[in-house]
Amino acid sequence: MSGWSENAREWENARNRIETRRRRGLSPQEARLPEVEAMLDKKMTQANISRALHVGERTIRSDVQVLRDAKKRIVVYEGPRQLQELNPEHRAMLEDTEEAFCAFYQFAVGKTIPSYWLRTDLTEDGKSLLALLLGPEDTMVNIPPRHAKSTVIAVYCAWRICRDRNVHIIWGSKTEQAAKKWGREVGNRFLGRGGKLAKAYGEFRPEVAGEDVWMPLSGRFRVIGPESDSTVSEYTLQIRGLGQQILGSECDVLILDDPTDKATAESEVGSAREMETIRGDFFSRLMPGGKVFCVGQRVNEPDVFTLLLTDEDPEVPQNWVHINMPAVLDEETRTVLWPESKWTYEELRKVRGRVGRRQWFAMYQQQPELSEDVIFDMNDVLRARDQERKLGEGMPIDRLFATVVSVDPAFKLQGAVVIADVEYDIYKRSFECWVRDIWELERGAARRKEAMISAVLQYRPDFLVYEDVGVTQDLGEETWFQDLKRMTRIVSHRTTGASKGDPEAGAESLALDFEQGNISTPYQGLEAQQATALLETDCEVYPRGQGNALMALWFIKWNRKMFVPRGALPTRQNRPGGYQGWGHRTRVVEAAV
């Protein structure tokens, strides 16, 4: 054991050296082999090596076998090749044409390039998006998320490096995590040792990857080339987050990939700081003849794309080529941007239902101006009127539903009470709601108490939902509230920024429910029309107005998965002669009224 103690520090240093190699982009085994070989030379057993490096013995046995096999063969390092040495097929892929790049993409990825990159009917001058990517123009393209735009850009970077190993590319992204992801994609997947491109064009990675030369996991690396100057400190590719330091001073190609997010775009201070970083830290790196390619989805109006298109200096106008590519090109014909992918029209409709109108028009249709001021299409809201249903009438009894009373308490001005029937969905995926009644709720504890008791006594709901805010936090101690608990199930709702802005079940998602006909409002008779008008007014002015009735309706949708009506589940309460429900609803609390 004395030998073990004496070598503990040496083994710790060995583990640290392995970790350093891992950060430089080596695989776990590549990082570990030098230490295993050194320990074998010291006559250490495989069991002791396993304990020293904190890995399993099976792993060490595998490493030892690799070292033994390596000694049996001569390893030839295929260095970079001159253009004339290349296979004619591979040389043709480096020509400056769309056909050559498409062939290169197919060779590197194993798939054809997305068809929308080749369409010529989406730009004013008839050029394809791929032609703009390969051309000299500064280009700005707004594309929906998850449409393989970053993959095409990663292949473009590899293509440029294969064409000219002295090129310098800076790829700017919003976050450091994205920089690491795509640095690994370009450096390890496309340009890694022994890969397709390395075999076709010669190795890109130095034989000894040290001295901060090859670090794709950190978003930067420098390739070797037949004419490259090894004394130049510029990296071939740097992929940096907007908050990271840019190393070096120049680039030939600048790519901005999803440079902003919704939180930053909605903040004037954040947007100003973001623009200062892009213009000062990124654009200033471009060499004469350099190119900018900015791509991403819209998130707000204005956002970084709007600000970049704004000429700060009227004497020197900017020459951006700007293209908007919506996910759905034509609603009537159901034409989508990327038809050969999984993003069919039906799938995109599901996405719209999940993210809501605001996010859909901003991120997927590249039209944030349609999503800011008008969340609810009033034509959809007015179509929810049921001319045959009177105030207080709900779903027919042959349907399985729960009756819910939802209360948005009056805090500063007026509140609202919404009574509705919610159809039970055993899979908890859909939301269908028939509004039965809507009340205005005046300020004050007495008014709130009277409204909640009256609603419960009149409609005998299965559930009572109320917002847990400052004015309602002490309700649980009230005697009358304890009596309500014996008559119905109580659900306490707490509004947060995350819940209210949730893309699938947030307040704005109700707009799609109106559009799809999932919400019905009573409209036969003057009383029904007056009650429904409270909700319609809230929809018209939201998010600028108070929207209390709308918020009470949203409380119902957010908590819909909890609304299991009596008899829906096979519990012991439903057995013959057993308890007849989850709450007594026959007790009248007239003393509390």
C-alpha positions, 0 to 999 in steps of 0.5 A, a space after each residue: 500500500 505504500 507504493 500506492 500512496 507514493 504514486 497517487 499524485 502521479 496517477 492524478 496527473 495522468 488523469 488530468 492529462 487525459 481530461 486535457 486531451 478530451 477537451 481538445 477533441 480526442 475520443 476517450 480512448 485516444 486520450 487514454 492510450 498514451 497513459 496506458 502505454 506509459 504505465 505498461 512500460 512501468 510494468 504495472 498490471 492491468 488491474 492497477 492501471 484500471 484503479 489508477 485511471 478510474 476506469 473498468 478493467 474491461 476498458 483497459 483490456 481493450 486499450 491494451 489490445 489496441 496498443 498491441 494491434 498498433 505495433 503490428 502495423 505501420 500507420 501512414 498519416 495521409 497529409 493534405 493533398 494538392 488539387 491535382 492529386 485529387 480524384 476527378 469526382 472529388 475535385 469536381 465537388 469543389 467547383 463554385 457551382 450549385 451542382 458541385 455543392 449539392 454533390 458535396 453535401 450528398 457525399 458528406 451527409 449521405 442525404 440530398 440538400 433540402 429542396 427549398 435551398 434550390 427553389 428560385 421562386 422565393 426570391 425577387 431576382 430569381 436566385 436560389 437560396 443556395 446561390 446566395 449562400 455561395 455568392 458574394 452578397 451579404 444575405 439575410 434569411 429567415 427560416 423556421 426552426 428545425 429546417 436543417 439550416 444549421 446542417 447546411 451551414 456546417 457543410 458549407 463551412 467544410 466545403 469552403 475549407 476543402 476548397 481553401 485551407 487558408 480560409 478564416 470563418 467566424 460562425 456566431 451563435 446566440 449561445 455557447 452551447 450551440 457553438 460547441 455543438 456545431 464545432 463538434 459537428 464540423 471538426 469531428 464529423 466532417 473534418 475528423 481523422 479518417 472520415 470521408 472528407 479526410 480520405 478524399 482530400 487528405 487529413 485536416 487535423 494535425 498529426 499532433 493536435 496540441 498547443 490549442 490548434 484543434 479544439 472543436 469541442 471548444 468551437 475552434 480549430 486550425 487545419 493543416 494544408 499544403 500551402 497553409 502558414 503554420 505561423 499564422 495564429 488565425 483559426 480556420 473556424 471559430 464558432 462563438 456565442 455572442 457573449 464569448 471572446 473572439 480570438 484573432 482579428 480577421 475572417 473571410 466569411 462571417 455567419 450569424 446563425 440564430 443570433 437572438 432570442 425572444 427575451 433579448 428581442 423584447 428588451 430594449 437594453 438587451 437588443 441594444 447590447 446585442 447589436 453593439 456586439 454584432 456590429 462591433 465584435 463580429 462585423 469589424 472582423 471581416 476582411 475586404 471582399 468578405 461575406 456575411 450570411 445571417 440566418 434564423 427565425 424571427 422572434 419579435 418585432 423589432 428584433 436583430 433582423 429588423 435592426 440590421 436592415 435599418 441603415 444607421 448611416 444614410 450616406 452608406 446604405 447597406 446592401 442586404 439581400 433579405 429573404 423570408 421563408 415561411 413554413 407554410 407557403 400557401 394555406 389554400 393549397 397546403 403548400 409547405 416549405 420543405 415537403 419531402 421532410 417530416 414537416 408536412 402541412 398536418 404536422 405544422 398545424 399541430 405545431 401551430 396548436 402547440 406554440 400558439 398564434 403569436 409564436 407561429 406567425 413570428 417563428 414559423 411564418 416570419 411575420 411577427 407583425 401579425 402576432 404582436 397587436 392581434 392575438 385573437 382573430 375576432 372572426 374566430 371568436 365570433 364564430 364561437 357563438 351558439 345561437 341555439 344555446 341559452 345562458 346557463 345551458 351546457 353540454 348534453 348529458 350524453 357526453 362525459 364532462 366536468 362542470 367548472 367554476 373559474 374565478 379571476 379575483 378582483 385585485 386592482 379593478 374588476 375580476 371575472 367568474 366563468 362557468 363552463 363544461 369541459 369535455 373529459 379526454 382520457 388521453 388529456 390531449 384535447 380541450 373542448 369547452 362550452 362556456 355556460 355563464 360569465 359574471 363580472 366580479 367587483 373588488 372586495 372580499 365580500 363581493 368575492 365571497 358572494 360570487 363564489 358561493 352563488 356560483 357553486 350553489 347555482 351550478 353545482 360544479 365538479 371543480 372550483 378554480 381560483 387564482 392564488 394571489 395576495 387577496 385570496 391567500 387566506 381563503 383556506 382559513 375562512 369557514 365559508 370556504 371550508 363549507 365550499 370544499 365539502 360541496 366541490 373540489 377546489 383547485 388553486 391556480 398560480 399564474 407564472 410567466 412560464 405558465 402564461 406564456 406556455 406555447 401549448 397551454 398558455 393564455 395565447 393558445 386559446 386563440 387556436 382553440 377559437 380558430 378550431 372551434 373548441 370553445 363555444 359561447 351561449 348567444 340565445 337571448 339578451 342575457 347570454 349575449 351580454 355575458 358572452 360580450 365580456 369574453 369577446 371584449 377581452 379577446 379583442 383588447 388582449 394583451 393590452 387590456 385587463 382580460 379578466 374573463 379571458 384569464 378565468 377561461 385560461 385557468 380552466 384550460 391550464 388545469 384541464 387535466 385535473 378535471 376528471 368527472 365523477 364516474 369517469 374512473 373505476 374507483 371504489 366510490 363508484 361501486 353499487 351502494 358505495 360513496 356516491 362521489 368525491 364531494 357532497 354537493 347536496 349540503 346548502 350553506 345558506 348561513 354563509 350567504 
